[in-house]
Structures are given as C-alpha cells and as structure tokens.
Amino acid sequence: MAPFFHLTRGGPAHQPPGGLQGRASDILFHAEEMRKTKHRMITLYAAHCGCRDDQVE
C-alpha cells in the first residue's frame, strides 16, 4: 500500500508537524526544501489524476 500524504500539511501523514530551529540561513534552506517537496507532490498528484497543477493546489 502506498503512503498517504496530506498536501496541505507539507509532509507525510505519519509524521507530526515539527518546528524549525536554527540560524536564519538554516530555516530558509529548510523552508525552500519544503516548498520544493510540496510542488513535487502537487505535480505528481495532478499527473496521476489527469489534471493541471493549479486544479490540485
């Protein structure tokens, strides 16, 4: 069975949301990685459903 993701949470459903800590550069790096992951998940979901990215988001 494939893992289930909540696209609005930005992570797998089995992982609790966590806080970001550290220097500003570290936080920006992690925020950008989360943005890329969300975009990738939306793209994959849209392709699987046969619709456009903006219809998913």
VOSEDREN-547771 format. One line per field, with one value per atom (N, C-alpha, C): x, y, z; atom name; residue number from 1; residue in three letters. Coordinates in nm, 4 decimals, decimal comma. Layout:
// VOSEDREN-547771
east c(X	...) $
north c(Y	...) $
up c(Z	...) $
at c(CA	...) $
i c(NUM	...) $
aa c(ALA	...) $
This chain:
// VOSEDREN-547771
east c(0,0840	0,0000	0,0892	0,0581	0,1383	0,1122	0,2138	0,1921	0,0930	0,0198	-0,0799	-0,0237	-0,0361	0,0184	-0,0927	-0,0845	-0,1693	-0,0917	-0,1354	-0,0607	-0,0602	-0,1624	-0,1662	-0,0760	-0,0393	0,0497	0,1945	0,2257	0,3630	0,4476	0,3869	0,4651	0,3788	0,4442	0,3688	0,2764	0,1621	0,0624	0,1137	0,2097	0,2574	0,3621	0,4014	0,4999	0,4328	0,4508	0,3902	0,4584	0,3847	0,4483	0,5532	0,6657	0,7734	0,8073	0,8733	0,9159	1,0553	1,0850	1,2183	1,2975	1,4193	1,5054	1,6419	1,7154	1,8499	1,8682	1,9806	2,0096	1,9122	1,9005	1,8082	1,8395	1,9673	2,0038	1,9577	1,9641	1,9165	1,7660	1,6955	1,5499	1,5080	1,5748	1,5437	1,5692	1,6785	1,7105	1,5991	1,5572	1,4530	1,3187	1,2885	1,1635	1,1619	1,2734	1,2815	1,2676	1,3284	1,3152	1,1702	1,1014	0,9597	0,8758	0,9076	0,8342	0,8526	0,9769	1,0056	0,9324	0,9300	0,8624	0,7128	0,6535	0,5107	0,4805	0,5625	0,5423	0,5535	0,6519	0,6700	0,5498	0,4986	0,3823	0,2582	0,2392	0,1252	0,1376	0,2589	0,2816	0,2528	0,3002	0,2771	0,1288	0,0628	-0,0790	-0,1610	-0,1282	-0,2003	-0,1800	-0,0572	-0,0305	-0,1073	-0,1125	-0,1832	-0,3336	-0,3875	-0,5316	-0,5713	-0,4707	-0,5003	-0,5531	-0,5046	-0,5482	-0,4252	-0,4502	-0,3428	-0,3017	-0,1784	-0,1275	-0,2167	-0,2615	-0,3406	-0,4784	-0,5246	-0,6515	-0,6350	-0,5143	-0,4874	-0,4655	-0,3871	-0,3496	-0,4678) $
north c(-0,1178	0,0000	0,1251	0,2189	0,3412	0,4328	0,5114	0,6049	0,7129	0,7610	0,8654	0,9985	1,1018	1,2329	1,3357	1,4234	1,5420	1,6547	1,6998	1,8026	1,9363	1,9638	2,0928	2,0970	1,9835	1,9808	1,9892	1,9530	1,9605	1,8413	1,7310	1,6145	1,4909	1,3760	1,2517	1,2563	1,1876	1,1889	1,1231	1,0335	0,9627	1,0402	1,1569	1,2371	1,3614	1,3853	1,5046	1,6308	1,7429	1,8674	1,9105	1,9569	1,9987	2,1437	2,2012	2,3397	2,3469	2,4566	2,4786	2,5626	2,5214	2,5954	2,6110	2,7104	2,7310	2,8713	2,8895	3,0192	3,0478	3,1749	3,2156	3,1441	3,1260	3,0582	2,9124	2,8469	2,7088	2,7015	2,7955	2,7975	2,8237	2,9163	2,9434	2,8213	2,7500	2,6290	2,5258	2,5010	2,4010	2,4442	2,5722	2,6222	2,6026	2,6274	2,6080	2,4601	2,3731	2,2293	2,1849	2,2376	2,2036	2,2548	2,3751	2,4295	2,3414	2,2963	2,2093	2,0764	2,0214	1,8937	1,9076	2,0152	2,0372	2,0497	2,1260	2,1423	2,0082	1,9274	1,7954	1,7054	1,7070	1,6248	1,6690	1,8002	1,8509	1,8087	1,8188	1,7797	1,6307	1,5478	1,4036	1,3704	1,4324	1,4075	1,4510	1,5679	1,6174	1,5242	1,4777	1,3862	1,2554	1,2074	1,0817	1,0963	1,2152	1,2386	1,2913	1,3280	1,3786	1,5213	1,6032	1,7419	1,8334	1,9633	2,0611	2,0835	2,1307	2,1586	2,2575	2,3624	2,4652	2,4134	2,3047	2,2449	2,1647	2,1168	2,0388	2,1311	2,2337	2,3228	2,4046) $
up c(0,0000	0,0000	0,0000	-0,0862	-0,0983	0,0209	0,0612	0,1722	0,1327	0,2305	0,2077	0,2546	0,1737	0,2062	0,2156	0,3137	0,3215	0,2550	0,1389	0,0660	0,1386	0,2182	0,2855	0,4077	0,4625	0,5781	0,5372	0,4149	0,3688	0,4075	0,4462	0,4842	0,4946	0,5117	0,5255	0,6460	0,6353	0,7417	0,8692	0,8584	0,9768	1,0555	1,0074	1,0794	1,1376	1,2663	1,3252	1,2738	1,2667	1,2235	1,3250	1,2754	1,3651	1,3436	1,4400	1,4295	1,3701	1,3057	1,2507	1,3490	1,3740	1,4643	1,3994	1,4435	1,3930	1,3405	1,2719	1,2124	1,0992	1,0661	0,9599	0,8293	0,7976	0,6729	0,6742	0,7913	0,8029	0,7836	0,8443	0,8329	0,6890	0,6215	0,4805	0,3941	0,4208	0,3451	0,3615	0,4857	0,5104	0,4524	0,4607	0,4037	0,2522	0,1868	0,0417	0,0054	0,0832	0,0594	0,0769	0,1754	0,1957	0,0792	0,0289	-0,0861	-0,2086	-0,2320	-0,3465	-0,3341	-0,2128	-0,1901	-0,2141	-0,1647	-0,1863	-0,3353	-0,4071	-0,5510	-0,6232	-0,5843	-0,6472	-0,6204	-0,4977	-0,4641	-0,5420	-0,5550	-0,6316	-0,7771	-0,8337	-0,9724	-0,9934	-0,9030	-0,9141	-0,8997	-0,8042	-0,7827	-0,9044	-0,9590	-1,0768	-1,1959	-1,2160	-1,3269	-1,3086	-1,1860	-1,1577	-1,1811	-1,1486	-1,1616	-1,2990	-1,3809	-1,5146	-1,5142	-1,4222	-1,4192	-1,4080	-1,4097	-1,4019	-1,2566	-1,2380	-1,1022	-1,0278	-1,0956	-1,0279	-0,9852	-1,0454	-1,0042	-0,8753	-0,8488	-0,7290	-0,6105	-0,6318	-0,5228	-0,4832) $
at c(N	CA	C	N	CA	C	N	CA	C	N	CA	C	N	CA	C	N	CA	C	N	CA	C	N	CA	C	N	CA	C	N	CA	C	N	CA	C	N	CA	C	N	CA	C	N	CA	C	N	CA	C	N	CA	C	N	CA	C	N	CA	C	N	CA	C	N	CA	C	N	CA	C	N	CA	C	N	CA	C	N	CA	C	N	CA	C	N	CA	C	N	CA	C	N	CA	C	N	CA	C	N	CA	C	N	CA	C	N	CA	C	N	CA	C	N	CA	C	N	CA	C	N	CA	C	N	CA	C	N	CA	C	N	CA	C	N	CA	C	N	CA	C	N	CA	C	N	CA	C	N	CA	C	N	CA	C	N	CA	C	N	CA	C	N	CA	C	N	CA	C	N	CA	C	N	CA	C	N	CA	C	N	CA	C	N	CA	C	N	CA	C	N	CA	C	N	CA	C) $
i c(1	1	1	2	2	2	3	3	3	4	4	4	5	5	5	6	6	6	7	7	7	8	8	8	9	9	9	10	10	10	11	11	11	12	12	12	13	13	13	14	14	14	15	15	15	16	16	16	17	17	17	18	18	18	19	19	19	20	20	20	21	21	21	22	22	22	23	23	23	24	24	24	25	25	25	26	26	26	27	27	27	28	28	28	29	29	29	30	30	30	31	31	31	32	32	32	33	33	33	34	34	34	35	35	35	36	36	36	37	37	37	38	38	38	39	39	39	40	40	40	41	41	41	42	42	42	43	43	43	44	44	44	45	45	45	46	46	46	47	47	47	48	48	48	49	49	49	50	50	50	51	51	51	52	52	52	53	53	53	54	54	54	55	55	55	56	56	56	57	57	57) $
aa c(MET	MET	MET	ALA	ALA	ALA	PRO	PRO	PRO	PHE	PHE	PHE	PHE	PHE	PHE	HIS	HIS	HIS	LEU	LEU	LEU	THR	THR	THR	ARG	ARG	ARG	GLY	GLY	GLY	GLY	GLY	GLY	PRO	PRO	PRO	ALA	ALA	ALA	HIS	HIS	HIS	GLN	GLN	GLN	PRO	PRO	PRO	PRO	PRO	PRO	GLY	GLY	GLY	GLY	GLY	GLY	LEU	LEU	LEU	GLN	GLN	GLN	GLY	GLY	GLY	ARG	ARG	ARG	ALA	ALA	ALA	SER	SER	SER	ASP	ASP	ASP	ILE	ILE	ILE	LEU	LEU	LEU	PHE	PHE	PHE	HIS	HIS	HIS	ALA	ALA	ALA	GLU	GLU	GLU	GLU	GLU	GLU	MET	MET	MET	ARG	ARG	ARG	LYS	LYS	LYS	THR	THR	THR	LYS	LYS	LYS	HIS	HIS	HIS	ARG	ARG	ARG	MET	MET	MET	ILE	ILE	ILE	THR	THR	THR	LEU	LEU	LEU	TYR	TYR	TYR	ALA	ALA	ALA	ALA	ALA	ALA	HIS	HIS	HIS	CYS	CYS	CYS	GLY	GLY	GLY	CYS	CYS	CYS	ARG	ARG	ARG	ASP	ASP	ASP	ASP	ASP	ASP	GLN	GLN	GLN	VAL	VAL	VAL	GLU	GLU	GLU) $
